[in-house]
Amino acid sequence: MRMELSDVTLDVEVSGEGPAVLLVHGFPDSHDLWRHQVPALNAAGYRTIAPTLRGFGGSDRPEGGPEAYHPAKHVGDLVQVLDRLEIEQAHLVGHDWGSGIVQGFAHALPDRVRSLSILSVGHIGAVRDAGWEQKQRSWYMLLFQLPEVAENWLSHDDHANLHEMLAEHPDREAVLKPLKEPGGLTAALNIYRAGLPAEVQFAPVLPVPPLPAPVPVLGVWSTGDRFLTEQSMADTGKHVAGSWRYERVEDAGHWLQLDQPEKVNGLLLDFLAANR
């Protein structure tokens, strides 16, 4: 469905009945990322809400530069989505940038979060403390900070570098299509420019508060993720005030819910049932 919010219209998939599970994708995806999880969650008695974030897929691309895509804007959109559906509390599940966004939601409104499941991307404190291997894997985040430079590099030679970056994505051609549309690549990159400037990644900054109690947190990392180290997720437990559970998925790349859907579904269903 198309859901009109205060300053943006999002493409949102809603299905099932029962306790609400909000599924939030990251770069460069859409709500279609969760197509293997939605039926399993619905069959287990959950209502799923899977929005496509502003700037991605079929959702609006607001003007206004990077600040229009700040993670806080995405959190505000998610709050409005739940409000429109009259959902007071939900289980939050996020992958990649979606993980950072649902963590921000939990910081801002912990009373509205029944549980928090974060896939691939851990707490920013753990990511920053994961050492030089993680910094080397994150090199592209610095490139993404450079307007026009990043767009030109990624789109050069019929988007050859973007194709290479997304080589392991099972839906590579589908997710590339909106990025190749006029303004699509800049809109998708703006979340990096607003949410992860260089000083957040490298410079000494004030500590980020832990994920709040009593929100239970599940962290899931996959062994084939070339963008993120295991330490960046496993050490997230040091930044969780409530209960923490860590799981690793073998034989899966960064998009683990597409590579190993049954394994990911089993982990999510077990964790949600324990916190239902």
C-alpha positions in Angstrom: 0.0 0.0 0.0 1.0 3.7 -0.4 1.0 5.3 3.0 1.0 9.1 3.1 2.9 10.5 6.1 3.5 14.1 7.2 6.2 14.9 4.6 6.7 11.7 2.6 4.7 8.8 1.1 6.1 5.3 1.6 5.5 1.9 0.0 4.5 -0.3 2.9 3.6 -4.0 2.9 1.2 -5.0 5.8 0.0 -8.6 6.3 -1.1 -11.1 8.9 -2.7 -10.9 12.3 -1.2 -10.9 15.8 1.6 -9.1 17.6 3.3 -6.6 15.3 6.7 -7.1 13.8 8.2 -4.1 12.0 10.8 -5.2 9.4 13.3 -2.5 8.3 15.6 -2.9 5.3 18.9 -1.1 4.6 21.0 -0.1 1.6 20.2 -0.5 -1.2 17.0 -2.6 -0.6 13.2 -2.3 -0.3 10.6 -4.2 1.7 11.0 -7.0 -0.8 14.2 -8.0 1.2 11.8 -9.6 3.7 9.8 -11.7 1.3 11.0 -15.0 2.9 10.4 -13.8 6.4 6.9 -12.3 6.0 5.1 -15.6 5.2 6.8 -17.4 8.0 6.0 -14.7 10.6 2.4 -14.5 9.4 2.0 -18.3 9.6 3.3 -18.2 13.2 0.7 -15.6 14.2 2.4 -12.3 13.7 1.3 -9.2 11.9 4.2 -7.9 9.7 4.8 -4.3 8.7 7.5 -3.9 6.1 8.0 -0.3 4.8 10.4 0.8 2.0 12.4 3.7 3.5 12.3 7.1 2.1 14.8 7.4 -0.8 14.6 3.7 -1.7 12.6 1.5 -4.0 9.1 2.9 -4.7 9.0 5.3 -1.8 9.3 9.0 -2.2 12.7 10.8 -2.5 12.3 14.1 -0.7 14.4 17.0 -1.7 16.5 18.9 0.8 19.9 17.2 0.7 21.3 14.7 3.2 19.4 16.1 6.2 16.1 14.9 4.6 17.5 11.4 5.0 18.9 11.6 8.5 18.3 8.4 10.5 16.1 10.5 12.8 13.8 11.2 9.8 13.5 7.5 9.2 12.7 6.8 12.8 10.0 9.5 12.6 8.6 7.8 9.5 8.4 4.4 11.3 6.6 6.0 14.3 4.1 7.5 12.0 3.6 4.1 10.2 2.8 2.4 13.5 0.5 5.2 14.5 -1.4 5.1 11.3 -1.9 1.3 11.9 -2.8 2.0 15.5 0.0 -0.2 16.7 1.3 0.9 20.2 4.1 -1.6 20.5 6.1 -3.8 18.1 9.0 -6.2 17.7 11.6 -4.4 15.6 13.8 -6.2 13.1 16.4 -4.3 11.1 19.1 -5.2 8.6 22.1 -3.1 7.6 21.0 0.6 7.9 17.7 -0.8 9.1 19.5 -2.1 12.1 20.9 1.4 12.9 17.4 2.9 12.4 15.6 0.4 14.7 18.3 1.0 17.3 17.6 4.7 17.1 13.9 3.9 17.5 14.7 1.9 20.7 16.8 4.7 22.1 14.0 7.3 21.5 10.9 5.2 22.3 11.9 2.1 24.3 8.3 1.7 25.7 7.1 1.0 22.2 9.6 -1.8 21.5 8.8 -5.4 22.6 12.1 -6.7 21.3 15.0 -5.7 19.0 16.5 -8.0 16.4 19.5 -6.5 14.6 21.0 -8.3 11.5 24.6 -7.7 10.2 25.1 -4.2 11.7 25.7 -4.0 15.5 25.8 -1.1 17.9 27.9 1.8 16.6 30.1 1.6 19.7 31.0 -2.0 18.8 31.5 -1.2 15.1 33.9 1.7 16.0 35.8 -0.5 18.5 36.2 -3.4 16.1 39.7 -2.3 15.0 41.4 -1.7 11.7 40.0 -4.7 10.0 36.5 -3.2 10.3 37.7 0.2 9.2 39.3 -1.3 6.1 36.0 -3.1 5.4 34.1 0.2 5.8 36.3 2.2 3.3 33.3 2.8 1.0 31.5 4.7 3.7 34.1 7.5 3.4 33.7 7.5 -0.4 30.0 7.8 0.0 30.5 11.1 1.9 31.6 12.8 -1.3 28.8 14.2 -3.4 29.2 13.7 -7.1 32.5 11.9 -6.6 30.8 8.9 -5.2 28.0 9.0 -7.8 30.4 9.3 -10.6 32.6 6.5 -9.4 29.7 4.2 -8.8 27.9 4.9 -12.1 31.0 5.0 -14.3 31.1 2.4 -17.1 27.4 1.4 -16.8 27.6 1.3 -13.0 30.5 -1.3 -13.0 31.7 -0.4 -9.5 28.2 -0.5 -8.1 27.7 -3.9 -9.7 30.9 -5.1 -8.1 30.0 -3.8 -4.6 26.7 -5.7 -4.9 28.1 -8.8 -6.5 26.9 -11.1 -3.7 23.4 -9.7 -3.6 20.9 -12.3 -4.7 18.6 -9.6 -6.1 21.4 -7.4 -7.6 19.6 -6.5 -10.8 16.3 -5.7 -9.1 17.9 -3.4 -6.4 20.1 -1.7 -9.1 17.1 -0.6 -11.1 15.9 2.3 -8.8 19.5 3.3 -8.1 20.0 3.9 -11.9 16.9 6.2 -12.1 17.5 10.0 -12.0 18.3 11.0 -8.4 18.0 7.4 -7.1 21.7 6.9 -6.3 22.0 10.2 -4.5 18.9 9.6 -2.5 20.2 6.2 -1.3 23.6 7.6 -0.5 22.2 10.4 1.5 21.6 8.2 4.5 25.4 7.7 4.8 26.1 11.4 4.4 23.6 12.3 7.1 24.1 9.4 9.5 27.7 8.3 9.2 30.0 11.3 8.5 33.7 10.6 8.9 33.9 11.9 12.5 31.4 9.4 13.6 33.4 6.5 12.1 36.9 7.6 13.1 37.2 10.6 15.4 37.0 10.3 19.2 33.4 11.2 20.1 31.2 11.0 23.1 30.1 7.4 23.9 26.9 6.2 22.4 24.4 5.1 25.1 23.7 1.4 25.4 20.5 -0.1 24.0 18.0 0.5 26.8 16.7 -2.0 29.3 14.3 -3.8 29.4 14.4 -4.2 25.6 15.8 -7.7 24.8 18.2 -7.7 21.9 19.1 -10.4 19.3 22.2 -9.9 17.1 22.8 -12.0 14.0 25.9 -11.9 11.9 26.8 -14.1 8.8 30.2 -15.6 8.2 30.3 -14.5 4.5 29.7 -10.8 5.2 32.5 -8.9 3.5 31.5 -5.5 4.9 31.3 -6.3 8.6 33.5 -8.3 11.1 32.1 -10.7 13.6 33.5 -8.6 16.4 31.4 -5.6 15.4 28.3 -7.6 16.1 29.5 -10.0 18.8 30.8 -7.2 21.0 27.4 -5.4 20.7 26.5 -7.2 23.9 28.8 -4.8 25.8 26.4 -2.0 24.7 23.1 -3.6 25.7 21.5 -2.8 29.0 19.0 -5.6 28.9 19.2 -9.2 27.7 21.5 -10.0 24.8 21.6 -13.0 22.5 24.2 -13.5 19.7 23.9 -15.9 16.8 26.1 -16.5 13.7 24.8 -17.8 10.4 27.1 -20.0 8.3 27.3 -20.0 4.5 25.6 -16.6 4.0 26.8 -13.3 2.8 25.7 -9.8 3.9 22.1 -10.5 2.8 21.7 -13.4 5.1 17.9 -13.4 5.1 18.0 -14.1 1.3 20.9 -16.6 1.4 19.7 -18.6 4.4 16.0 -17.8 4.9 15.1 -20.9 6.9 17.9 -20.4 9.3 17.1 -16.7 9.8 13.4 -17.4 10.1 14.1 -20.0 12.8 16.2 -17.6 14.8 13.7 -14.8 14.6 10.7 -17.0 15.5 12.5 -18.5 18.5 13.5 -15.1 19.7 10.1 -13.5 19.2 8.4 -16.4 20.9 10.6 -16.0 23.9 9.6 -12.3 24.1 6.0 -12.5 22.9 
